Amino acid sequence: MRCAVVESGEVVNVILAEQPNDFGAIPCSDEVCIGWGYQAGEFVSPAAVVPPPPIPEIISDRQFFQELAIRQVITEDEALAAVATGTIPAAMLALIASLPTSEQFSAKMLIAGATTFYRAHPVASLIGDLYGWDSVQIDGLWRDAALL
């Protein structure tokens, strides 16, 4: 028997079970149960799965740099300098230096001059690419920053 765990509309785990109740009372039909979630180490019914909050479209530069400092991607002093004077944190500058020369100035201008950061703007993906983050991690940054 296969039971598929679905989160946010995507199958995130498929469990092979000999009986429908190997993981509690997970009802399976046609050898596949769809819709069950996995939170805090337990399988939960679709009704109990709490969807993540929506991804904010925009965050302020203060929220952006403060959240980076909270995540220890940059220092608190770098976050303060970025908001106060537009100084790009050293670690971020080093990553920008890895871009093609023709793209470095634009990246610096965007990061140093922005007072707001839009999730849909290419700079969000650029920052994610620089740090090796996928879109889920970038979304998490925006969600967490919006709470500050």
Solvent accessible surface area in square Angstrom, and as a share of the most:
residue,aa,sasa,rsa
1,M,69,0.31
2,R,118,0.43
3,C,3,0.02
4,A,4,0.03
5,V,2,0.01
6,V,24,0.14
7,E,60,0.27
8,S,98,0.63
9,G,73,0.70
10,E,120,0.54
11,V,85,0.49
12,V,84,0.48
13,N,72,0.37
14,V,66,0.38
15,I,15,0.08
16,L,142,0.71
17,A,6,0.05
18,E,164,0.74
19,Q,111,0.49
20,P,57,0.36
21,N,95,0.49
22,D,69,0.36
23,F,85,0.35
24,G,46,0.45
25,A,85,0.66
26,I,4,0.02
27,P,87,0.55
28,C,28,0.17
29,S,77,0.50
30,D,138,0.72
31,E,107,0.48
32,V,47,0.27
33,C,6,0.04
34,I,109,0.55
35,G,21,0.20
36,W,41,0.14
37,G,0,0.00
38,Y,98,0.37
39,Q,63,0.28
40,A,111,0.86
41,G,50,0.48
42,E,114,0.51
43,F,46,0.19
44,V,32,0.18
45,S,39,0.25
46,P,74,0.46
47,A,103,0.80
48,A,53,0.41
49,V,38,0.22
50,V,107,0.62
51,P,102,0.64
52,P,75,0.47
53,P,81,0.51
54,P,116,0.73
55,I,64,0.32
56,P,32,0.20
57,E,139,0.63
58,I,77,0.39
59,I,4,0.02
60,S,36,0.23
61,D,23,0.12
62,R,101,0.37
63,Q,28,0.13
64,F,0,0.00
65,F,4,0.02
66,Q,67,0.30
67,E,9,0.04
68,L,0,0.00
69,A,12,0.10
70,I,98,0.50
71,R,85,0.31
72,Q,161,0.71
73,V,37,0.21
74,I,8,0.04
75,T,79,0.46
76,E,132,0.59
77,D,108,0.56
78,E,39,0.18
79,A,10,0.08
80,L,124,0.62
81,A,35,0.27
82,A,6,0.05
83,V,56,0.32
84,A,83,0.65
85,T,104,0.60
86,G,18,0.18
87,T,74,0.43
88,I,17,0.08
89,P,2,0.01
90,A,69,0.53
91,A,46,0.36
92,M,0,0.00
93,L,70,0.35
94,A,68,0.53
95,L,49,0.25
96,I,0,0.00
97,A,65,0.50
98,S,88,0.57
99,L,28,0.14
100,P,76,0.48
101,T,118,0.69
102,S,101,0.65
103,E,85,0.38
104,Q,37,0.16
105,F,142,0.59
106,S,64,0.41
107,A,3,0.02
108,K,76,0.32
109,M,110,0.49
110,L,70,0.35
111,I,2,0.01
112,A,39,0.31
113,G,56,0.53
114,A,26,0.20
115,T,98,0.57
116,T,55,0.32
117,F,1,0.01
118,Y,111,0.42
119,R,41,0.15
120,A,103,0.80
121,H,69,0.31
122,P,97,0.61
123,V,8,0.04
124,A,0,0.00
125,S,55,0.36
126,L,35,0.17
127,I,2,0.01
128,G,0,0.00
129,D,107,0.55
130,L,20,0.10
131,Y,49,0.18
132,G,65,0.63
133,W,46,0.16
134,D,80,0.41
135,S,67,0.43
136,V,110,0.63
137,Q,89,0.39
138,I,9,0.05
139,D,23,0.12
140,G,20,0.19
141,L,1,0.00
142,W,1,0.00
143,R,50,0.18
144,D,58,0.30
145,A,0,0.00
146,A,39,0.30
147,L,149,0.74
148,L,68,0.34
